[in-house]
Amino acid sequence: MHSQIFSKYTKNDKSTLIPLLQEVQTIYGYLPEDALKDVAEFVGSSLSRVYGVATFYNQFRLTPLGDNIVRVCRGTACHVKNSANILASLENTLGIVAGGTTKDKRFTLETVACIGACSIAPVIVVNDDYHGRITTRDIPSILKKYGAKPKPTPTPTDKSTQGVA
């Protein structure tokens, strides 16, 4: 299945585990379970060991990313400028928590320790685009630029079911 990748490495060499995982992720965008099994067999290690390495390092993903990656800075300058509210607004708008991907695979939401753009805090980065000095009110318009569907507006309920006397 992954013969092109494996051909570059020596079989049963456990020191090649991380480079192999990196190459698999480069191809798929994440580490599919079948690929983890193949890598474990190739390096002569248990699947649980390979899984342990893949979950230890933040660079590896076990689920596919969305089309757009939204990163919320949680560094000191952004924290002081209410990045917690920005994150909560994004989670609410997208219907996912940090680390998750929307069901339609349009967005993945992540937090990062620092983006390095403290002068324009609070900051989010969508793909490679920086959005600084944002407020929670800016979230819908920013996401719309990347194909976010507007949240459905609640339909009015029948007053007869609201306990009106």
RODO-2510 file (C-alpha; in nm, 4 decimals, decimal comma):
residues 165
     n   res          X          Y          Z
     1     m     0,0000     0,0000     0,0000
     2     h     0,2761     0,2425     0,0919
     3     s     0,5568     0,0790    -0,1037
     4     q     0,6738     0,4105    -0,2497
     5     i     0,7364     0,5446     0,1003
     6     f     0,8743     0,2218     0,2448
     7     s     1,1222     0,1757    -0,0391
     8     k     1,3280     0,4642     0,1023
     9     y     1,3721     0,2985     0,4436
    10     t     1,5205    -0,0152     0,5953
    11     k     1,2657    -0,2689     0,7188
    12     n     1,2540    -0,3309     1,0970
    13     d     1,4450    -0,0081     1,1708
    14     k     1,2547     0,1561     1,4561
    15     s     1,4561     0,4780     1,4166
    16     t     1,2648     0,5478     1,0942
    17     l     0,9254     0,5646     1,2663
    18     i     0,8913     0,9433     1,2852
    19     p     1,0135     1,0132     0,9302
    20     l     0,7753     0,7438     0,8017
    21     l     0,4826     0,8970     0,9885
    22     q     0,5757     1,2394     0,8521
    23     e     0,5763     1,1097     0,4945
    24     v     0,2448     0,9280     0,5371
    25     q     0,0889     1,2430     0,6777
    26     t     0,2291     1,4483     0,3893
    27     i     0,0487     1,2194     0,1461
    28     y    -0,2856     1,1876     0,3256
    29     g    -0,2953     1,5063     0,5321
    30     y    -0,3367     1,2903     0,8440
    31     l    -0,2487     0,9409     0,9651
    32     p    -0,5158     0,6893     0,8617
    33     e    -0,5468     0,3797     1,0827
    34     d    -0,4545     0,1439     0,7971
    35     a    -0,1356     0,3415     0,7386
    36     l    -0,0461     0,3224     1,1087
    37     k    -0,0861    -0,0570     1,0926
    38     d     0,1361    -0,0764     0,7839
    39     v     0,4025     0,1457     0,9428
    40     a     0,3976    -0,0624     1,2628
    41     e     0,4475    -0,3810     1,0655
    42     f     0,7234    -0,2242     0,8525
    43     v     0,9290    -0,0920     1,1452
    44     g     0,8674    -0,4061     1,3506
    45     s     0,6826    -0,2346     1,6299
    46     s     0,3422    -0,2758     1,7898
    47     l     0,0500    -0,0683     1,6710
    48     s     0,0113     0,0709     2,0235
    49     r     0,3734     0,1946     2,0160
    50     v     0,3224     0,3655     1,6787
    51     y    -0,0060     0,5133     1,8008
    52     g     0,1707     0,6359     2,1151
    53     v     0,4306     0,8200     1,9079
    54     a     0,1658     0,9625     1,6740
    55     t    -0,0400     1,0975     1,9648
    56     f     0,2608     1,2264     2,1607
    57     y     0,3747     1,4734     1,8955
    58     n     0,1449     1,7654     1,8083
    59     q     0,2571     1,7591     1,4465
    60     f     0,0657     1,4373     1,3816
    61     r    -0,3085     1,4155     1,3158
    62     l    -0,5306     1,1117     1,3355
    63     t    -0,8237     1,2811     1,1643
    64     p    -0,8372     1,4780     0,8387
    65     l    -0,8145     1,8553     0,8499
    66     g    -1,0849     2,0808     0,7140
    67     d    -1,0382     2,2850     0,3982
    68     n    -0,9678     2,5930     0,6129
    69     i    -0,7553     2,5902     0,9271
    70     v    -0,8543     2,8529     1,1843
    71     r    -0,5872     2,9128     1,4482
    72     v    -0,6657     3,1191     1,7555
    73     c    -0,3727     3,2763     1,9353
    74     r    -0,3779     3,2125     2,3110
    75     g    -0,0536     3,3968     2,3871
    76     t    -0,0310     3,6568     2,6621
    77     a    -0,1125     3,9635     2,4514
    78     c    -0,4107     3,7912     2,2893
    79     h    -0,5257     3,6470     2,6220
    80     v    -0,5288     3,9930     2,7781
    81     k    -0,7274     4,1185     2,4771
    82     n    -1,0012     3,8529     2,5172
    83     s    -0,8939     3,5725     2,2887
    84     a    -1,0965     3,3377     2,5127
    85     n    -1,4124     3,5099     2,3901
    86     i    -1,2904     3,4897     2,0301
    87     l    -1,2340     3,1161     2,0724
    88     a    -1,5761     3,0670     2,2346
    89     s    -1,7418     3,2608     1,9527
    90     l    -1,5645     3,0497     1,6888
    91     e    -1,6612     2,7287     1,8666
    92     n    -2,0225     2,8436     1,8855
    93     t    -2,0366     2,9651     1,5259
    94     l    -1,8694     2,6558     1,3818
    95     g    -2,0376     2,4115     1,6189
    96     i    -1,7087     2,2440     1,7172
    97     v    -1,4541     2,2702     1,9952
    98     a    -1,0870     2,3557     1,9515
    99     g    -0,9116     2,0619     1,7890
   100     g    -1,2230     1,9654     1,5927
   101     t    -1,3315     1,9773     1,2312
   102     t    -1,6774     2,0715     1,1091
   103     k    -1,8924     1,7894     0,9724
   104     d    -1,8790     1,9407     0,6230
   105     k    -1,4956     1,9465     0,6455
   106     r    -1,4831     2,3181     0,5701
   107     f    -1,3117     2,4242     0,8944
   108     t    -1,0701     2,2911     1,1536
   109     l    -1,0335     2,4996     1,4694
   110     e    -0,7040     2,5009     1,6591
   111     t    -0,5438     2,6990     1,9371
   112     v    -0,1780     2,7970     1,9301
   113     a     0,0472     2,9211     2,2090
   114     c     0,1533     3,2317     2,0156
   115     i     0,1180     3,3416     1,6554
   116     g     0,3806     3,6145     1,6913
   117     a     0,1605     3,9083     1,5933
   118     c     0,1187     4,0613     1,9387
   119     s     0,0903     4,4168     1,8084
   120     i    -0,2447     4,3341     1,6459
   121     a    -0,3885     4,1222     1,9293
   122     p    -0,6212     3,9445     1,9481
   123     v    -0,5318     3,7518     1,6345
   124     i    -0,6655     3,4554     1,4429
   125     v    -0,5075     3,3050     1,1343
   126     v    -0,7242     3,1404     0,8711
   127     n    -0,4992     2,9376     0,6441
   128     d    -0,2214     3,1951     0,5877
   129     d    -0,4355     3,5079     0,6364
   130     y    -0,3904     3,7078     0,9573
   131     h    -0,6926     3,8806     1,1102
   132     g    -0,5969     4,1158     1,3914
   133     r    -0,7680     4,3411     1,6425
   134     i    -1,0816     4,1349     1,5963
   135     t    -1,3899     4,1153     1,8117
   136     t    -1,6527     3,8464     1,8385
   137     r    -1,8685     4,0525     1,6007
   138     d    -1,6037     4,0078     1,3282
   139     i    -1,6181     3,6274     1,3346
   140     p    -1,9155     3,5706     1,0972
   141     s    -1,7792     3,8013     0,8267
   142     i    -1,4301     3,6522     0,8504
   143     l    -1,5617     3,2962     0,8212
   144     k    -1,7907     3,3924     0,5342
   145     k    -1,4828     3,4815     0,3275
   146     y    -1,3792     3,1177     0,3520
   147     g    -1,7101     2,9629     0,2591
   148     a    -1,8845     2,9371     0,5937
   149     k    -2,2552     2,8918     0,5568
   150     p    -2,4522     3,1321     0,7734
   151     k    -2,6058     2,9766     1,0817
   152     p    -2,9736     2,9051     1,0263
   153     t    -3,1970     3,1522     1,2012
   154     p    -3,4405     2,9948     1,4442
   155     t    -3,7912     2,9668     1,3064
   156     p    -4,0610     3,1372     1,5092
   157     t    -4,2504     2,8935     1,7248
   158     d    -4,6236     2,8648     1,7416
   159     k    -4,7446     3,0793     2,0317
   160     s    -5,0049     2,8165     2,1194
   161     t    -4,7226     2,5837     2,2304
   162     q    -4,5557     2,8434     2,4509
   163     g    -4,8071     2,8200     2,7341
   164     v    -4,9820     3,1461     2,6532
   165     a    -5,2899     3,1795     2,8779
***
